[in-house]
Amino acid sequence: MKRISIFENHPECSEDCVDGMTEALQSSYEVERFSIEEDLDEVLSYSDIIAFPGGIGDADTHFNFFTRRMGNKIADFIDAGGFYLGICMGAYWAGSRYFDLLDDVDAVQYIKREGATTRRSYATTETVLWNNKLEDMFFYDGCSLVGDESRFRTIGRYVNNDPMSIIQGNVGVIGCHPESLEYWYDKKYLEKRWHKGHHHELLLGFVDELVK
């Protein structure tokens, strides 16, 4: 069973998101959590997949936790055959300003893109086309993955046709929150959009596809 190590640092990489990822993936993967206090070399030595979840805050808080040298270690881990999974904040961090793991593609704010169906940073759902099926997926200021689409596989798209979830080599990133849990849907406008665990199955399938 492959081991996934998920970075937890509330609220940027929140406990809620780590809980959701754990629930979605633990049936097929050994899931561990790690914090900034732990030795990154040791974490990478026992991991098959290193994962960075979403949360609340500015992506630039990345620099509060990870030096360029630490980022290089993660890039070396990917080059050596390891895998990277990023959701929302973790997807932004795969981009050129942060870990710089994506080739000729970058993670940019969906809400600022032409044709975006929301312009506000708040909890909602976005209609996405995931493997050619429409889904209302939990969204909180997630990213579009913009670049040369011949360089990656697109798993999900927003309604403006921007890639929302992609796999490029050993890197898989997702702008929305398929790991969302039922208690996240705590507003009237969200209650009927709870996916009843179906999006956890999509996330598990995404990770399976990533490491295949």
N, C-alpha and C positions, 0 to 999 in steps of 0.2 A: 504494500500500500504506500503510495507516494505521500510525502509529508509537505504540508503547506504551512508556512510560518507567516502569520498575519501581524502587521505592525499595529499596535494600539497606543494612541496618545490622544485622549479625550481633550477637547472636542474635535480637533482637526481630523483625526482618524478615530472615530468615536466607538465607544463600547457598544452602542446600539448596532452599528454597522458590522462590527466584528461578531457580535452575537448572531446576526442574520446570516453572515457568511458561514459561520460555524454550523448553524442549523442546516443550511443548504448543502454543505459539502461533506459533512462528517460521515455520511454513510459510505463514501467511497475513498475518502482521503483522511490521513492522520493530520489533525489540525492543531497547531500550536500558536500561542500568542507570544509576541516579544515586545519589549519596550525600548526606549532610547537608552536606558541604563545598561542594557545587556550588550555584550561584546558582539559586534556585527560579524566578525570573522567566524566566531563560533556558531552563530545563528545560520550563516550561509553554509557552514560545513555539514550541517545535518539536514538541510532543506533541499527539496526538489523544486519547490515553488515558493517565491517570496511575494507576499501580497500586501497591498496598501489599499485600505478601504476609504470610504467617504466620511464626511463629517461637516462641521460648520466652521467657516473661517476663510481667510484669504490663502490662496495657494502659496503665496510667498512666505508663509510661516515655515515652509519647507527648510528655509535657510537657518531657522532656529534649531533644527534637529540634525541636519545632514550637511557635513562639509563636502567639498568637492572630492576629497580623498575617499570619503565614505561612498559617494556616488560612483566613483570609479570602481570600487569594490563590487558594487551591485552590477555595473556594466560588465565587469570581468566575469561575474557569476553567470550572467546571461550568455556571454561569449563562450563559456566553457560548457554550455548545455543546460543550465538552469532555466527556469521559467519565471516570468513576471506577470502578475495579475493586478490590475489597477481598476478600481471602481470610483467614479466621481472624482474626489480629491486625488486618489491614487492614479486616475487616468491623466489628470492634469500633470502630475509629477513625472509621468513618463515622457513628457514633452521636452522641447529643446532648452527651456529655461531652467530645468531641474535635473532629473537623472539623464535626460537626453538619450533615451533608449529607442525612440522611433526614428525611422529613416524616411526622410522626405514627406513627413506628415506631422502635424502638430495638433495639440489639444487646445481649443479656443472656446470661449463662452458661447453656448448655444443661444442664450437670450439676446445676444447682440448680432446674431446672424440674420441675413436677409431671409424673410419668410418664416422666422420663428413664431410659434403660436403663443408664446408668453414672453413678456419683457421684464418680468419681475422675479426677484430672487426670493422664493418662498416655497413651502412644501405643496406640491401638486402632483398630478400625473400627466404624462405626455403620451399621446398616441404614437406608437412606433411600429414599424414593420420588422418583425424578428423572424428570420427564416421564412419570409413570405407570408407570415400570419400577423394580423393586427393585434397589438397588445396595448393596454393602458398601464404604463409602467411608472412607478414612483420616481419623482424628479425633484431635485433641489439644486438649481444652478449648476447643472452638469455641463459637460463639454460636447462639442462636435469634434470629430477627428478629420481634419482638413488636409488634403494633400493629394499626391499621385495615387489614385485608386488602383492602378495596376500593380502597386507595390504591397498591397495587403488584401486580405479577405474581409468583406463586410458581412457581418452577421445581422446587424440591426441598423435601421435608418429612422431618423425623425421624418415628420411629414413634409418638411422642406427639402427632403432628399439628402441632407447631410448624413454621413456615416455616424452612427451612435455607438456601435460596438464593433470592434475589429480585432483581427488576429494578424500580426505581422511577425513572422518567424516565431521566436519564443516569447513574444510579448502579446498579451491580450488585455485590452482596455475597454471599459464600458462607461458611458456617460450617465446613464440612469441607474436605478437601484433595484436590480432584480432580487437582491437579498432582503428586501424590506419585510418587516414583520407586521403582524396584524395590528398591534397597538400603535403603529405609526399612522394608521388611517383613522385618526381620532377627531376629525372634523366632519361636519355634515356633508360637505362636498366631496369627501374622500371615502366615506363609509362603504358606499356601494361599489367602489373600485378595488376593494381588497381581492387579491388574486388567488386566495385560498391555497397558497403553497405552490401554485403552478409556476410562478416565476423562479422559485427555488430550483425547480426541475430544469428550467432554461439555463440558469447559472451553472448548474452541475454539468449540463450538456456542453456549455461553452468551455468550461475547464477541461472536460474530457477531450474536446476538439483541440484545445490548445496544446495538450501534452501528447496527443495521438502521434 
